[in-house]
Amino acid sequence: MLLIKFIKVTFIAFFKIPNQAKNYQGTYSINFIKLIIDQIIRTIGSLGHFFLKNRKYDDRLESIGNYRLLSEDISSNSIIYSCGIGKNIKFDKKISEKFNCDVYMFDPTKESYEFMNVNNNPKLKFYNIGVWTEDGDIKFYHPDDKYNNSAYGNLSATNFFKSGTYIKLPCKSIPSIMKEHKHLKIDVLKMDIEGAAFVILNHLLSNNVYPKQIIVELERPFFIYNASLTDFLDYFIKRRKIRKKLKQTGYDLIELKANELLAVKLY
């Protein structure tokens, strides 16, 4: 059943590529080839994860929105940080509804501000700032494609998109946010922040901040954004180092997808 679902999802992803190739700057044929290569890498990564993943938590993980977590220790008193919102709050709404807990949501974009401005759920506490290793205005780069501009769309503080265009937006470090809200712990930290997860995780662990559960998108480089082989090598080195650092600080690692990581604090 899982294999059939995987084949179906993969087929749909390849089927979409001819239209997707029109959305990026450059020639259509080059974009098409880059997207094919990116999807092949994604498919290989997903297959590798399926056969090599940590399976001892399979019966304990619960789907919450678009992520899976260990829900055993989550309650109405839990502190949830959700970094990187866009216009997708499936996870935030679901975890708040299920456990009646507050969710602190952070995203510096105008897109998220306008989306969350009509939200009337007091449990979803949105802040129009980004997370970084320091407080202040930080450069955020956006993709050079026709669906993005300086106010909307995906933004990356690490220039994940190899772009020459950016805007400056306000950021705070997670330790600063915790101090501001008088939080002594984080029960769940979710991050989907376009390539910045490595930087933030290293900063947190170096400052002795240990969320009980960490779920992050460890976005790999994409050829469609002009990634090089050196970028891929650097990505795998950073991935190996952060996995090692998490294990050394008492985390057990559960990879849910090829580029998505769940880490659970054991001690």
C-alpha positions in Angstrom: 0.0 0.0 0.0 2.8 2.4 0.9 4.7 1.5 -2.2 1.6 2.2 -4.4 1.1 5.6 -2.7 4.8 6.4 -3.2 4.6 5.5 -6.9 1.5 7.6 -7.4 3.0 10.7 -5.6 6.2 10.4 -7.6 4.4 10.1 -10.9 2.3 13.2 -10.2 5.5 15.1 -9.2 7.2 14.2 -12.5 4.0 15.0 -14.4 3.9 18.6 -13.1 7.5 19.4 -14.2 6.6 20.6 -17.8 4.4 23.4 -16.3 6.7 24.1 -13.4 9.6 24.8 -15.8 7.8 27.9 -17.1 7.9 29.5 -13.7 11.6 30.2 -13.4 14.0 32.6 -15.1 16.2 31.2 -17.9 15.4 28.9 -20.8 12.6 26.4 -20.6 14.7 23.4 -21.6 17.4 24.1 -19.0 14.8 24.6 -16.3 13.1 21.3 -17.4 16.3 19.4 -17.1 17.1 20.9 -13.7 13.7 20.1 -12.3 14.0 16.5 -13.6 17.4 16.1 -11.8 15.9 17.7 -8.6 13.0 15.2 -8.6 15.2 12.2 -9.2 17.4 13.2 -6.2 14.2 13.7 -4.1 12.9 10.3 -5.2 16.2 8.6 -4.3 16.3 10.3 -1.0 12.7 9.2 -0.2 13.5 5.6 -1.1 16.6 5.7 1.1 14.6 7.0 4.0 12.0 4.4 3.6 14.5 1.6 4.0 16.9 3.2 6.5 14.6 5.2 8.8 14.4 4.7 12.6 11.3 2.5 12.9 11.1 2.1 16.7 8.8 5.1 17.0 6.4 4.1 14.2 3.6 3.0 16.5 4.0 6.1 18.7 4.0 8.9 16.1 0.8 10.8 15.5 0.0 12.9 12.5 -0.7 16.5 13.5 -1.5 18.6 10.5 1.3 18.1 8.0 3.8 16.7 10.5 4.1 13.7 12.7 5.1 14.0 16.4 5.2 12.1 19.7 2.0 13.4 21.3 2.4 11.6 24.6 3.9 14.5 26.5 2.0 17.4 24.9 -0.7 19.0 26.9 -2.6 22.3 27.4 0.5 23.7 29.2 2.9 22.8 26.4 4.8 25.7 24.7 4.9 25.3 20.9 7.1 27.5 18.6 6.3 27.4 14.9 8.8 29.2 12.7 8.0 29.8 9.1 4.3 30.0 8.3 3.6 31.3 4.9 -0.1 30.6 4.4 0.0 27.0 5.8 -1.2 26.6 9.4 -2.4 23.1 9.3 0.1 22.0 11.9 -0.6 25.1 14.1 -4.4 24.7 14.1 -4.3 21.0 14.6 -1.9 20.9 17.6 -3.8 23.9 19.2 -7.2 22.3 18.8 -6.1 18.8 19.9 -4.3 19.9 23.1 -5.9 23.3 23.7 -2.4 24.8 23.9 -1.0 28.1 22.7 1.1 28.2 19.5 3.7 30.9 19.1 4.1 31.6 15.4 6.8 33.5 13.7 7.1 34.7 10.1 8.5 38.1 8.8 6.7 38.1 5.5 3.9 40.4 4.4 2.1 37.3 3.0 1.9 35.7 6.4 0.9 39.0 8.1 -2.1 39.4 5.8 -3.0 35.8 6.0 -2.9 35.8 9.8 -4.5 39.2 10.2 -7.9 37.6 9.7 -7.2 34.9 12.3 -9.4 35.2 15.3 -8.1 32.2 17.3 -6.5 33.6 20.5 -4.5 30.4 20.8 -2.6 31.1 17.6 -0.3 33.9 18.6 1.3 35.3 15.5 4.4 37.6 15.4 5.5 39.2 12.2 9.2 38.6 12.8 11.7 36.0 11.6 14.0 33.9 13.8 17.7 34.2 13.5 20.8 34.1 15.7 20.6 37.7 16.7 18.0 40.5 17.1 17.7 43.2 14.4 17.0 43.7 10.7 18.3 40.8 8.6 18.6 40.4 4.8 16.0 38.0 3.4 16.6 36.8 -0.2 13.7 35.7 -2.4 13.7 33.5 -5.5 14.2 35.1 -8.9 11.0 33.7 -10.4 7.8 35.3 -11.6 5.7 34.2 -8.6 7.9 36.0 -6.0 8.7 39.6 -5.2 10.1 41.5 -2.3 6.9 41.4 -0.3 5.5 37.9 -0.9 6.6 34.3 -1.3 9.4 32.3 0.2 12.3 34.2 1.8 15.6 32.9 2.9 18.1 34.5 5.3 20.8 32.2 4.0 20.2 33.0 0.4 19.0 29.4 -0.2 17.7 30.5 -3.6 21.0 31.9 -5.0 19.3 35.2 -5.6 20.6 38.8 -6.0 17.5 40.4 -4.6 16.6 40.9 -1.0 14.7 43.0 1.6 15.6 43.6 5.2 13.1 42.3 7.8 13.0 42.2 11.6 14.3 39.1 13.4 14.8 37.9 17.0 16.8 35.0 18.3 14.8 32.2 20.0 16.6 32.8 23.3 15.4 36.4 23.1 11.9 35.4 22.3 11.8 32.9 25.2 13.1 35.7 27.6 10.5 38.1 26.3 7.6 35.7 26.9 9.1 34.3 30.1 9.4 30.8 28.7 11.8 28.5 30.4 11.3 25.6 28.0 10.0 24.7 24.5 8.0 21.5 24.2 7.9 21.5 20.4 10.0 23.6 18.0 8.9 23.4 14.3 10.9 25.2 11.7 10.4 25.5 7.9 12.7 28.4 7.2 14.2 27.9 3.8 17.7 26.7 4.5 18.3 28.4 7.8 17.5 25.5 10.1 21.2 24.4 10.4 22.2 27.9 11.6 19.4 28.2 14.1 19.8 24.6 15.5 23.6 25.1 16.0 22.9 28.5 17.8 20.3 26.9 20.1 22.4 23.9 21.1 25.4 26.2 21.6 23.3 28.3 24.0 22.0 25.3 25.9 18.4 25.6 24.6 17.0 22.1 24.2 13.4 21.8 22.9 11.8 18.5 23.9 10.9 17.9 20.3 12.4 19.5 17.2 10.9 19.1 13.8 12.7 20.8 11.0 12.9 21.0 7.2 16.6 20.5 6.3 16.2 21.9 2.8 18.8 20.5 0.4 20.2 22.6 -2.4 18.2 22.6 -5.7 19.6 22.7 -9.2 16.7 24.8 -10.2 18.2 27.5 -7.9 21.6 27.0 -9.5 23.1 24.8 -6.8 26.5 23.3 -7.5 28.1 20.0 -6.5 30.0 21.9 -3.8 26.7 23.1 -2.3 25.5 19.4 -2.2 28.7 18.3 -0.5 28.4 21.2 2.0 24.8 20.2 2.7 25.7 16.6 3.6 28.6 17.7 5.8 26.3 20.1 7.7 23.6 17.5 8.0 26.1 14.9 9.4 27.4 17.5 11.9 24.0 18.5 13.2 22.9 14.9 13.6 26.1 14.2 15.6 25.5 17.3 17.7 21.9 16.4 18.4 22.9 12.9 19.5 25.7 14.3 21.7 23.2 16.6 23.5 20.7 13.8 24.3 18.4 13.6 21.3 17.1 10.5 19.5 16.7 11.1 15.8 13.7 10.1 13.7 13.7 11.1 10.1 10.1 11.3 8.8 11.0 12.2 5.2 14.2 12.5 3.2 14.8 16.2 4.2 12.6 16.4 7.3 14.0 15.6 10.7 12.3 14.9 14.0 14.6 14.9 17.1 13.3 13.9 20.5 15.1 14.8 23.8 15.7 11.7 25.8 17.9 13.2 28.6 
